[in-house]
Amino acid sequence: MKYHILFFLIGITQLSFGQEIYYNFQDEVYSEVRFREKLKTIETLYGEQGNYKYTTASYKVRSTKVQQDSIIQYVEVVLSQSNTAPLDINTGVQRFINKPLPDFELQNLKKHLKNNNDYMGKVTLINLWFTSCPPCITEIPYLNYLKDSYQDEVNFVAITFDTKDKVDRFLERKPFHFEHLVDATTYLHKDLNNNAFPKLILIDKKGTVRFVENGVILSSTTASQPETAVTGLKEQLDFLLKEQ
């Protein structure tokens, strides 16, 4: 398979369930129908520039902001081209937005089995990570800041394919204040079809996936300011906490 990937930073404005969705792309606002047409135009434009049979435009969420009753998602639009098969980039955890998180039964560091029902009734933030992932490690202080800010008001859960022993050794060197579920290789790759780390999944009180983020978004102006770095995540959590 041959493929090329191009990235476009765009803003998506998505209103709550049952409300109209608008997309902000390069400072122009689109309805959902018009934005899908725009993606098709992009596919056609780049499809005509090479000798590729299949061209697909999709997106990955980079960050999200909640403003009153609207949800603004900032994403990367990914353009992929292939001669061998149709491409479906919009897969992985992203496809579970507005759907229940797939069922799991995983062991925590106390060797207790935990499942979805253990976290029902509370907003839950799940971090997908592993101990030798540099960006995963970089964002831990910011995730700890979130945990310290909300305490028991929110479930904070980290899921990894690493073993209990490996996570225990890691935590001796670097505190990570989430509840850790380990040995999750099958769940991460088969059930979630996750293809990137770190990943943040925000789940409402009913167990529905509402937001998916590709980790804490850091910049030169936010790296030394935990509160600023997690502003978007706090807006999402606050939004979900207000829901009945």
NUMI-104606 format. One record per residue: x, y, z of N, C-alpha, C in turn; residue in three letters. Coordinates in steps of 0.2 Angstrom, whole numbers. Layout:
% NUMI-104606
nu X	nv Y	nw Z	cau X	cav Y	caw Z	cu X	cv Y	cw Z	code ALA
...
% end
This chain:
% NUMI-104606
nu 4	nv -6	nw 0	cau 0	cav 0	caw 0	cu 4	cv 6	cw 0	code MET
nu 3	nv 11	nw -4	cau 6	cav 17	caw -4	cu 1	cv 23	cw -2	code LYS
nu 3	nv 27	nw 3	cau -1	cav 32	caw 5	cu 3	cv 38	cw 7	code TYR
nu -1	nv 44	nw 7	cau 2	cav 50	caw 9	cu -3	cv 53	cw 14	code HIS
nu 0	nv 56	nw 19	cau -5	cav 59	caw 24	cu -3	cv 67	cw 24	code ILE
nu -9	nv 71	nw 23	cau -8	cav 78	caw 24	cu -12	cv 80	cw 30	code LEU
nu -10	nv 86	nw 33	cau -14	cav 88	caw 39	cu -17	cv 95	cw 38	code PHE
nu -23	nv 96	nw 40	cau -26	cav 103	caw 40	cu -28	cv 104	cw 47	code PHE
nu -27	nv 110	nw 50	cau -29	cav 111	caw 57	cu -36	cv 115	cw 56	code LEU
nu -41	nv 112	nw 58	cau -48	cav 116	caw 58	cu -51	cv 116	cw 64	code ILE
nu -56	nv 120	nw 65	cau -61	cav 120	caw 71	cu -67	cv 117	cw 69	code GLY
nu -70	nv 113	nw 73	cau -77	cav 110	caw 72	cu -81	cv 113	cw 78	code ILE
nu -87	nv 116	nw 76	cau -92	cav 117	caw 82	cu -97	cv 112	cw 82	code THR
nu -98	nv 109	nw 87	cau -103	cav 104	caw 88	cu -107	cv 105	cw 94	code GLN
nu -114	nv 106	nw 92	cau -118	cav 107	caw 98	cu -120	cv 101	cw 101	code LEU
nu -124	nv 101	nw 107	cau -126	cav 95	caw 111	cu -130	cv 91	cw 107	code SER
nu -132	nv 85	nw 110	cau -136	cav 80	caw 106	cu -143	cv 83	cw 104	code PHE
nu -145	nv 82	nw 98	cau -151	cav 84	caw 95	cu -150	cv 91	cw 92	code GLY
nu -145	nv 95	nw 93	cau -144	cav 102	caw 90	cu -140	cv 102	cw 84	code GLN
nu -140	nv 107	nw 80	cau -137	cav 108	caw 74	cu -129	cv 108	cw 75	code GLU
nu -126	nv 105	nw 70	cau -119	cav 105	caw 70	cu -116	cv 110	cw 65	code ILE
nu -111	nv 114	nw 67	cau -108	cav 119	caw 62	cu -100	cv 117	cw 62	code TYR
nu -97	nv 118	nw 57	cau -90	cav 117	caw 56	cu -86	cv 124	cw 54	code TYR
nu -81	nv 125	nw 58	cau -77	cav 131	caw 56	cu -70	cv 129	cw 53	code ASN
nu -70	nv 130	nw 46	cau -64	cav 127	caw 42	cu -61	cv 133	cw 39	code PHE
nu -55	nv 135	nw 41	cau -51	cav 140	caw 38	cu -55	cv 147	cw 38	code GLN
nu -58	nv 148	nw 44	cau -62	cav 154	caw 46	cu -68	cv 155	cw 42	code ASP
nu -71	nv 149	nw 39	cau -77	cav 149	caw 36	cu -81	cv 144	cw 39	code GLU
nu -88	nv 146	nw 41	cau -92	cav 142	caw 45	cu -97	cv 138	cw 40	code VAL
nu -97	nv 131	nw 41	cau -101	cav 127	caw 37	cu -106	cv 123	cw 41	code TYR
nu -112	nv 122	nw 38	cau -116	cav 117	caw 40	cu -113	cv 110	cw 39	code SER
nu -116	nv 105	nw 43	cau -114	cav 98	caw 42	cu -114	cv 96	cw 35	code GLU
nu -119	nv 97	nw 31	cau -120	cav 95	caw 24	cu -115	cv 98	cw 20	code VAL
nu -114	nv 105	nw 21	cau -109	cav 109	caw 17	cu -102	cv 107	cw 19	code ARG
nu -100	nv 105	nw 25	cau -94	cav 103	caw 27	cu -92	cv 96	cw 24	code PHE
nu -97	nv 91	nw 24	cau -96	cav 85	caw 21	cu -94	cv 86	cw 13	code ARG
nu -98	nv 91	nw 10	cau -96	cav 92	caw 3	cu -89	cv 95	cw 2	code GLU
nu -87	nv 99	nw 7	cau -80	cav 102	caw 7	cu -75	cv 96	cw 7	code LYS
nu -76	nv 91	nw 12	cau -72	cav 86	caw 12	cu -71	cv 82	cw 5	code LEU
nu -77	nv 81	nw 2	cau -77	cav 78	caw -4	cu -74	cv 82	cw -10	code LYS
nu -74	nv 88	nw -9	cau -70	cav 92	caw -14	cu -63	cv 92	cw -13	code THR
nu -61	nv 91	nw -7	cau -54	cav 90	caw -5	cu -51	cv 83	cw -8	code ILE
nu -56	nv 78	nw -7	cau -54	cav 72	caw -9	cu -53	cv 72	cw -17	code GLU
nu -58	nv 75	nw -20	cau -57	cav 75	caw -28	cu -51	cv 79	cw -30	code THR
nu -50	nv 85	nw -27	cau -44	cav 89	caw -29	cu -38	cv 85	cw -28	code LEU
nu -37	nv 82	nw -23	cau -30	cav 78	caw -22	cu -30	cv 72	cw -25	code TYR
nu -36	nv 69	nw -27	cau -37	cav 63	caw -30	cu -35	cv 64	cw -38	code GLY
nu -36	nv 70	nw -40	cau -34	cav 71	caw -47	cu -27	cv 73	cw -48	code GLU
nu -23	nv 74	nw -43	cau -16	cav 76	caw -43	cu -11	cv 70	cw -43	code GLN
nu -13	nv 64	nw -42	cau -9	cav 58	caw -42	cu -12	cv 52	cw -45	code GLY
nu -8	nv 47	nw -45	cau -11	cav 40	caw -48	cu -13	cv 36	cw -43	code ASN
nu -18	nv 38	nw -39	cau -21	cav 34	caw -34	cu -28	cv 33	cw -35	code TYR
nu -30	nv 27	nw -34	cau -37	cav 24	caw -35	cu -42	cv 27	cw -30	code LYS
nu -39	nv 27	nw -23	cau -43	cav 29	caw -18	cu -41	cv 35	cw -14	code TYR
nu -45	nv 40	nw -13	cau -43	cav 46	caw -9	cu -48	cv 47	cw -4	code THR
nu -46	nv 47	nw 3	cau -51	cav 48	caw 8	cu -49	cv 54	cw 13	code THR
nu -53	nv 58	nw 14	cau -52	cav 64	caw 19	cu -56	cv 62	cw 25	code ALA
nu -53	nv 63	nw 31	cau -56	cav 62	caw 37	cu -53	cv 66	cw 42	code SER
nu -54	nv 65	nw 49	cau -51	cav 70	caw 54	cu -50	cv 66	cw 60	code TYR
nu -45	nv 69	nw 64	cau -44	cav 67	caw 71	cu -44	cv 73	cw 76	code LYS
nu -48	nv 72	nw 81	cau -49	cav 78	caw 86	cu -42	cv 79	cw 90	code VAL
nu -40	nv 86	nw 90	cau -34	cav 88	caw 93	cu -36	cv 91	cw 100	code ARG
nu -41	nv 95	nw 101	cau -44	cav 98	caw 107	cu -51	cv 100	cw 106	code SER
nu -54	nv 101	nw 112	cau -61	cav 103	caw 112	cu -62	cv 108	cw 117	code THR
nu -66	nv 113	nw 115	cau -68	cav 118	caw 120	cu -76	cv 119	cw 120	code LYS
nu -79	nv 120	nw 126	cau -86	cav 120	caw 127	cu -87	cv 127	cw 129	code VAL
nu -92	nv 130	nw 125	cau -94	cav 137	caw 125	cu -101	cv 137	cw 126	code GLN
nu -104	nv 139	nw 132	cau -111	cav 139	caw 134	cu -114	cv 132	cw 131	code GLN
nu -118	nv 132	nw 126	cau -122	cav 126	caw 124	cu -118	cv 123	cw 118	code ASP
nu -113	nv 126	nw 116	cau -109	cav 123	caw 110	cu -103	cv 120	cw 112	code SER
nu -101	nv 115	nw 108	cau -94	cav 111	caw 109	cu -90	cv 112	cw 103	code ILE
nu -84	nv 115	nw 104	cau -80	cav 117	caw 98	cu -74	cv 112	cw 98	code ILE
nu -73	nv 108	nw 93	cau -68	cav 103	caw 92	cu -63	cv 105	cw 87	code GLN
nu -57	nv 105	nw 89	cau -51	cav 107	caw 85	cu -48	cv 100	cw 82	code TYR
nu -48	nv 99	nw 76	cau -46	cav 93	caw 73	cu -41	cv 94	cw 68	code VAL
nu -37	nv 88	nw 66	cau -33	cav 88	caw 60	cu -37	cv 84	cw 55	code GLU
nu -38	nv 87	nw 49	cau -41	cav 83	caw 44	cu -35	cv 79	cw 40	code VAL
nu -36	nv 73	nw 39	cau -31	cav 68	caw 36	cu -33	cv 66	cw 30	code VAL
nu -29	nv 67	nw 25	cau -30	cav 65	caw 18	cu -26	cv 59	cw 16	code LEU
nu -28	nv 53	nw 15	cau -24	cav 47	caw 13	cu -26	cv 45	cw 6	code SER
nu -21	nv 42	nw 3	cau -22	cav 40	caw -4	cu -19	cv 33	cw -5	code GLN
nu -22	nv 29	nw -9	cau -20	cav 22	caw -9	cu -22	cv 19	cw -16	code SER
nu -18	nv 14	nw -18	cau -20	cav 11	caw -24	cu -23	cv 4	cw -23	code ASN
nu -23	nv 1	nw -17	cau -24	cav -6	caw -15	cu -31	cv -7	cw -12	code THR
nu -34	nv -2	nw -9	cau -40	cav -3	caw -5	cu -43	cv 4	cw -3	code ALA
nu -50	nv 4	nw -2	cau -53	cav 10	caw 1	cu -50	cv 11	cw 8	code PRO
nu -49	nv 17	nw 10	cau -46	cav 19	caw 16	cu -52	cv 21	cw 21	code LEU
nu -52	nv 19	nw 27	cau -56	cav 22	caw 32	cu -52	cv 24	cw 38	code ASP
nu -50	nv 31	nw 38	cau -46	cav 33	caw 43	cu -50	cv 35	cw 50	code ILE
nu -56	nv 36	nw 49	cau -60	cav 38	caw 55	cu -62	cv 32	cw 59	code ASN
nu -57	nv 29	nw 61	cau -58	cav 22	caw 65	cu -55	cv 23	cw 72	code THR
nu -55	nv 18	nw 76	cau -52	cav 18	caw 82	cu -57	cv 21	cw 87	code GLY
nu -55	nv 24	nw 93	cau -59	cav 26	caw 98	cu -64	cv 32	cw 96	code VAL
nu -62	nv 35	nw 91	cau -66	cav 41	caw 88	cu -73	cv 38	cw 86	code GLN
nu -73	nv 32	nw 83	cau -80	cav 30	caw 81	cu -85	cv 29	cw 87	code ARG
nu -83	nv 29	nw 93	cau -87	cav 27	caw 98	cu -90	cv 34	cw 101	code PHE
nu -89	nv 40	nw 98	cau -92	cav 46	caw 101	cu -99	cv 45	cw 100	code ILE
nu -103	nv 47	nw 106	cau -110	cav 46	caw 107	cu -113	cv 39	cw 107	code ASN
nu -108	nv 35	nw 108	cau -110	cav 28	caw 109	cu -107	cv 25	cw 116	code LYS
nu -109	nv 20	nw 118	cau -106	cav 17	caw 125	cu -99	cv 14	cw 123	code PRO
nu -95	nv 15	nw 128	cau -88	cav 13	caw 128	cu -89	cv 5	cw 128	code LEU
nu -85	nv 1	nw 124	cau -85	cav -6	caw 124	cu -84	cv -9	cw 131	code PRO
nu -88	nv -14	nw 132	cau -87	cav -17	caw 139	cu -80	cv -20	cw 140	code ASP
nu -77	nv -19	nw 146	cau -71	cav -22	caw 148	cu -71	cv -25	cw 155	code PHE
nu -66	nv -29	nw 156	cau -65	cav -32	caw 163	cu -58	cv -33	cw 163	code GLU
nu -55	nv -28	nw 167	cau -48	cav -28	caw 168	cu -45	cv -27	cw 175	code LEU
nu -39	nv -29	nw 176	cau -37	cav -29	caw 183	cu -33	cv -23	cw 185	code GLN
nu -34	nv -20	nw 191	cau -31	cav -15	caw 193	cu -24	cv -17	cw 197	code ASN
nu -21	nv -12	nw 200	cau -15	cav -13	caw 203	cu -15	cv -17	cw 210	code LEU
nu -21	nv -17	nw 212	cau -23	cav -21	caw 218	cu -26	cv -28	cw 216	code LYS
nu -25	nv -30	nw 210	cau -27	cav -36	caw 207	cu -35	cv -37	cw 208	code LYS
nu -39	nv -32	nw 208	cau -46	cav -32	caw 208	cu -48	cv -31	cw 201	code HIS
nu -53	nv -35	nw 198	cau -56	cav -35	caw 192	cu -61	cv -29	cw 192	code LEU
nu -60	nv -24	nw 187	cau -65	cav -19	caw 186	cu -68	cv -19	cw 179	code LYS
nu -74	nv -17	nw 179	cau -78	cav -16	caw 173	cu -82	cv -10	cw 172	code ASN
nu -85	nv -9	nw 166	cau -88	cav -3	caw 165	cu -93	cv 0	cw 171	code ASN
nu -97	nv -5	nw 173	cau -102	cav -4	caw 178	cu -99	cv 0	cw 185	code ASN
nu -92	nv -2	nw 186	cau -89	cav 1	caw 192	cu -88	cv 9	cw 191	code ASP
nu -89	nv 11	nw 185	cau -88	cav 19	caw 184	cu -94	cv 22	cw 182	code TYR
nu -100	nv 19	nw 182	cau -106	cav 22	caw 180	cu -109	cv 27	cw 186	code MET
nu -112	nv 32	nw 184	cau -115	cav 37	caw 188	cu -110	cv 43	cw 189	code GLY
nu -104	nv 42	nw 187	cau -99	cav 48	caw 187	cu -97	cv 49	cw 181	code LYS
nu -95	nv 55	nw 179	cau -91	cav 57	caw 174	cu -84	cv 53	cw 174	code VAL
nu -81	nv 51	nw 169	cau -75	cav 47	caw 169	cu -70	cv 49	cw 164	code THR
nu -64	nv 51	nw 165	cau -59	cav 52	caw 161	cu -54	cv 46	cw 160	code LEU
nu -53	nv 43	nw 154	cau -49	cav 38	caw 153	cu -43	cv 40	cw 149	code ILE
nu -37	nv 38	nw 152	cau -31	cav 39	caw 148	cu -28	cv 33	cw 146	code ASN
nu -27	nv 32	nw 139	cau -24	cav 26	caw 136	cu -16	cv 28	cw 135	code LEU
nu -12	nv 24	nw 138	cau -5	cav 26	caw 138	cu -1	cv 19	cw 139	code TRP
nu 6	nv 20	nw 139	cau 10	cav 15	caw 141	cu 17	cv 18	cw 144	code PHE
nu 21	nv 14	nw 147	cau 26	cav 17	caw 152	cu 32	cv 19	cw 148	code THR
nu 33	nv 17	nw 141	cau 39	cav 19	caw 137	cu 37	cv 24	cw 132	code SER
nu 31	nv 27	nw 133	cau 28	cav 32	caw 128	cu 30	cv 39	cw 130	code CYS
nu 35	nv 42	nw 127	cau 37	cav 49	caw 129	cu 31	cv 54	cw 130	code PRO
nu 27	nv 55	nw 125	cau 22	cav 60	caw 125	cu 17	cv 58	cw 131	code PRO
nu 16	nv 52	nw 132	cau 12	cav 49	caw 138	cu 15	cv 52	cw 145	code CYS
nu 21	nv 51	nw 145	cau 25	cav 53	caw 151	cu 25	cv 60	cw 152	code ILE
nu 26	nv 64	nw 147	cau 26	cav 71	caw 147	cu 19	cv 74	cw 150	code THR
nu 14	nv 71	nw 148	cau 7	cav 74	caw 150	cu 5	cv 72	cw 157	code GLU
nu 9	nv 67	nw 160	cau 6	cav 65	caw 167	cu 6	cv 71	cw 172	code ILE
nu 10	nv 75	nw 173	cau 9	cav 81	caw 178	cu 3	cv 85	cw 177	code PRO
nu 1	nv 85	nw 170	cau -5	cav 89	caw 169	cu -12	cv 85	cw 171	code TYR
nu -11	nv 78	nw 169	cau -17	cav 74	caw 171	cu -17	cv 74	cw 179	code LEU
nu -11	nv 74	nw 182	cau -12	cav 74	caw 190	cu -15	cv 80	cw 192	code ASN
nu -13	nv 86	nw 189	cau -17	cav 92	caw 191	cu -24	cv 91	cw 190	code TYR
nu -27	nv 88	nw 185	cau -34	cav 87	caw 184	cu -37	cv 83	cw 190	code LEU
nu -33	nv 78	nw 191	cau -35	cav 73	caw 196	cu -36	cv 77	cw 203	code LYS
nu -31	nv 81	nw 205	cau -31	cav 85	caw 211	cu -36	cv 90	cw 211	code ASP
nu -38	nv 93	nw 205	cau -43	cav 98	caw 205	cu -50	cv 95	cw 206	code SER
nu -51	nv 89	nw 203	cau -58	cav 86	caw 204	cu -59	cv 81	cw 209	code TYR
nu -53	nv 78	nw 212	cau -54	cav 73	caw 217	cu -58	cv 68	cw 215	code GLN
nu -63	nv 66	nw 220	cau -68	cav 60	caw 218	cu -74	cv 62	cw 214	code ASP
nu -74	nv 68	nw 212	cau -80	cav 70	caw 208	cu -80	cv 67	cw 201	code GLU
nu -74	nv 65	nw 199	cau -73	cav 62	caw 192	cu -69	cv 55	cw 193	code VAL
nu -71	nv 50	nw 190	cau -67	cav 44	caw 189	cu -61	cv 46	cw 185	code ASN
nu -55	nv 45	nw 187	cau -49	cav 45	caw 183	cu -45	cv 39	cw 182	code PHE
nu -45	nv 36	nw 176	cau -43	cav 29	caw 175	cu -38	cv 29	cw 169	code VAL
nu -33	nv 25	nw 170	cau -27	cav 25	caw 165	cu -27	cv 17	cw 163	code ALA
nu -28	nv 16	nw 157	cau -28	cav 9	caw 154	cu -21	cv 8	cw 150	code ILE
nu -18	nv 3	nw 151	cau -12	cav 1	caw 147	cu -11	cv -6	cw 146	code THR
nu -7	nv -8	nw 140	cau -6	cav -15	caw 139	cu 0	cv -17	cw 143	code PHE
nu 3	nv -13	nw 147	cau 9	cav -15	caw 151	cu 7	cv -19	cw 157	code ASP
nu 11	nv -23	nw 159	cau 10	cav -28	caw 165	cu 9	cv -24	cw 172	code THR
nu 6	nv -27	nw 177	cau 6	cav -24	caw 183	cu 13	cv -22	cw 186	code LYS
nu 18	nv -27	nw 185	cau 24	cav -26	caw 188	cu 28	cv -20	cw 184	code ASP
nu 27	nv -19	nw 178	cau 30	cav -14	caw 174	cu 27	cv -7	cw 176	code LYS
nu 21	nv -7	nw 177	cau 17	cav -1	caw 180	cu 20	cv 1	cw 187	code VAL
nu 20	nv -4	nw 191	cau 22	cav -3	caw 198	cu 29	cv 0	cw 198	code ASP
nu 33	nv -3	nw 194	cau 40	cav 0	caw 194	cu 40	cv 7	cw 191	code ARG
nu 36	nv 8	nw 186	cau 36	cav 15	caw 184	cu 34	cv 20	cw 189	code PHE
nu 29	nv 18	nw 193	cau 26	cav 23	caw 198	cu 30	cv 24	cw 204	code LEU
nu 35	nv 20	nw 205	cau 40	cav 21	caw 210	cu 45	cv 27	cw 208	code GLU
nu 45	nv 28	nw 201	cau 49	cav 34	caw 199	cu 45	cv 40	cw 197	code ARG
nu 39	nv 39	nw 195	cau 35	cav 45	caw 193	cu 28	cv 44	cw 195	code LYS
nu 25	nv 48	nw 200	cau 18	cav 47	caw 202	cu 13	cv 49	cw 196	code PRO
nu 8	nv 44	nw 196	cau 3	cav 45	caw 191	cu -3	cv 43	cw 195	code PHE
nu -7	nv 48	nw 197	cau -13	cav 48	caw 202	cu -19	cv 45	cw 200	code HIS
nu -19	nv 42	nw 194	cau -25	cav 39	caw 191	cu -26	cv 31	cw 194	code PHE
nu -32	nv 28	nw 193	cau -32	cav 21	caw 195	cu -30	cv 18	cw 188	code GLU
nu -26	nv 13	nw 189	cau -22	cav 10	caw 183	cu -25	cv 3	cw 182	code HIS
nu -27	nv 2	nw 176	cau -30	cav -5	caw 173	cu -24	cv -7	cw 169	code LEU
nu -22	nv -14	nw 170	cau -16	cav -16	caw 166	cu -18	cv -22	cw 162	code VAL
nu -13	nv -24	nw 158	cau -13	cav -30	caw 154	cu -19	cv -30	cw 149	code ASP
nu -20	nv -24	nw 146	cau -26	cav -23	caw 142	cu -25	cv -23	cw 134	code ALA
nu -20	nv -27	nw 132	cau -18	cav -28	caw 125	cu -24	cv -29	cw 121	code THR
nu -28	nv -34	nw 122	cau -33	cav -36	caw 118	cu -39	cv -31	cw 118	code THR
nu -40	nv -28	nw 124	cau -45	cav -23	caw 124	cu -43	cv -17	cw 120	code TYR
nu -37	nv -14	nw 121	cau -35	cav -8	caw 117	cu -35	cv -9	cw 110	code LEU
nu -32	nv -15	nw 107	cau -31	cav -16	caw 100	cu -37	cv -19	cw 97	code HIS
nu -41	nv -24	nw 100	cau -46	cav -27	caw 97	cu -53	cv -23	cw 98	code LYS
nu -54	nv -22	nw 104	cau -61	cav -19	caw 106	cu -61	cv -11	cw 104	code ASP
nu -56	nv -8	nw 106	cau -55	cav -1	caw 104	cu -52	cv 1	cw 98	code LEU
nu -48	nv -4	nw 95	cau -45	cav -2	caw 89	cu -41	cv 4	cw 89	code ASN
nu -38	nv 5	nw 95	cau -34	cav 11	caw 96	cu -27	cv 11	cw 93	code ASN
nu -25	nv 16	nw 89	cau -19	cav 16	caw 85	cu -14	cv 22	cw 87	code ASN
nu -16	nv 25	nw 92	cau -11	cav 31	caw 94	cu -11	cv 32	cw 102	code ALA
nu -6	nv 34	nw 105	cau -5	cav 35	caw 112	cu -1	cv 42	cw 112	code PHE
nu -3	nv 46	nw 117	cau -9	cav 45	caw 122	cu -15	cv 46	cw 119	code PRO
nu -21	nv 44	nw 122	cau -27	cav 45	caw 120	cu -31	cv 47	cw 126	code LYS
nu -36	nv 52	nw 126	cau -40	cav 54	caw 132	cu -47	cv 53	cw 130	code LEU
nu -51	nv 49	nw 134	cau -58	cav 48	caw 132	cu -62	cv 50	cw 138	code ILE
nu -67	nv 55	nw 136	cau -71	cav 57	caw 142	cu -78	cv 54	cw 141	code LEU
nu -81	nv 52	nw 146	cau -87	cav 48	caw 146	cu -92	cv 51	cw 151	code ILE
nu -98	nv 51	nw 149	cau -103	cav 54	caw 154	cu -105	cv 49	cw 159	code ASP
nu -110	nv 52	nw 163	cau -112	cav 48	caw 169	cu -116	cv 41	cw 167	code LYS
nu -118	nv 41	nw 161	cau -122	cav 35	caw 158	cu -118	cv 30	cw 154	code LYS
nu -111	nv 32	nw 154	cau -106	cav 27	caw 151	cu -106	cv 28	cw 143	code GLY
nu -108	nv 34	nw 141	cau -107	cav 36	caw 134	cu -101	cv 40	cw 132	code THR
nu -97	nv 38	nw 127	cau -91	cav 42	caw 125	cu -94	cv 49	cw 122	code VAL
nu -91	nv 54	nw 125	cau -93	cav 61	caw 123	cu -88	cv 65	cw 119	code ARG
nu -81	nv 64	nw 122	cau -76	cav 67	caw 119	cu -70	cv 62	cw 118	code PHE
nu -66	nv 63	nw 113	cau -60	cav 59	caw 112	cu -54	cv 64	cw 110	code VAL
nu -49	nv 64	nw 114	cau -43	cav 69	caw 113	cu -37	cv 65	cw 112	code GLU
nu -32	nv 68	nw 108	cau -26	cav 65	caw 107	cu -21	cv 67	cw 112	code ASN
nu -23	nv 67	nw 119	cau -18	cav 69	caw 124	cu -19	cv 77	cw 126	code GLY
nu -15	nv 79	nw 131	cau -15	cav 86	caw 132	cu -11	cv 90	cw 127	code VAL
nu -14	nv 95	nw 124	cau -11	cav 99	caw 119	cu -6	cv 104	cw 123	code ILE
nu 0	nv 104	nw 122	cau 5	cav 108	caw 125	cu 8	cv 113	cw 120	code LEU
nu 10	nv 119	nw 122	cau 13	cav 124	caw 118	cu 18	cv 127	cw 122	code SER
nu 22	nv 132	nw 119	cau 27	cav 135	caw 123	cu 24	cv 140	cw 128	code SER
nu 18	nv 142	nw 128	cau 15	cav 146	caw 132	cu 11	cv 142	cw 138	code THR
nu 10	nv 136	nw 137	cau 6	cav 132	caw 142	cu 10	cv 127	cw 145	code THR
nu 16	nv 125	nw 143	cau 19	cav 119	caw 146	cu 21	cv 120	cw 153	code ALA
nu 22	nv 127	nw 155	cau 24	cav 128	caw 162	cu 18	cv 130	cw 166	code SER
nu 12	nv 130	nw 163	cau 6	cav 132	caw 167	cu 0	cv 127	cw 166	code GLN
nu 0	nv 122	nw 171	cau -5	cav 116	caw 171	cu -12	cv 119	cw 170	code PRO
nu -14	nv 124	nw 173	cau -21	cav 126	caw 173	cu -23	cv 128	cw 166	code GLU
nu -18	nv 132	nw 162	cau -19	cav 134	caw 156	cu -19	cv 128	cw 151	code THR
nu -14	nv 123	nw 152	cau -14	cav 118	caw 147	cu -20	cv 113	cw 147	code ALA
nu -23	nv 113	nw 153	cau -29	cav 108	caw 153	cu -36	cv 112	cw 153	code VAL
nu -36	nv 118	nw 151	cau -42	cav 122	caw 151	cu -47	cv 119	cw 146	code THR
nu -46	nv 116	nw 141	cau -51	cav 113	caw 136	cu -53	cv 107	cw 140	code GLY
nu -49	nv 103	nw 143	cau -52	cav 97	caw 146	cu -56	cv 99	cw 152	code LEU
nu -54	nv 104	nw 156	cau -59	cav 106	caw 161	cu -65	cv 108	cw 159	code LYS
nu -66	nv 112	nw 153	cau -72	cav 114	caw 150	cu -76	cv 108	cw 149	code GLU
nu -73	nv 103	nw 146	cau -77	cav 97	caw 144	cu -80	cv 93	cw 150	code GLN
nu -75	nv 93	nw 155	cau -77	cav 89	caw 162	cu -83	cv 93	cw 165	code LEU
nu -82	nv 100	nw 165	cau -88	cav 104	caw 168	cu -94	cv 103	cw 165	code ASP
nu -94	nv 103	nw 158	cau -100	cav 102	caw 154	cu -103	cv 96	cw 156	code PHE
nu -99	nv 90	nw 156	cau -102	cav 84	caw 157	cu -105	cv 83	cw 165	code LEU
nu -101	nv 87	nw 169	cau -104	cav 86	caw 176	cu -110	cv 90	cw 177	code LEU
nu -112	nv 95	nw 173	cau -118	cav 99	caw 174	cu -124	cv 95	cw 171	code LYS
nu -123	nv 90	nw 167	cau -128	cav 86	caw 164	cu -131	cv 81	cw 169	code GLU
nu -138	nv 80	nw 168	cau -142	cav 76	caw 173	cu -141	cv 69	cw 171	code GLN
% end
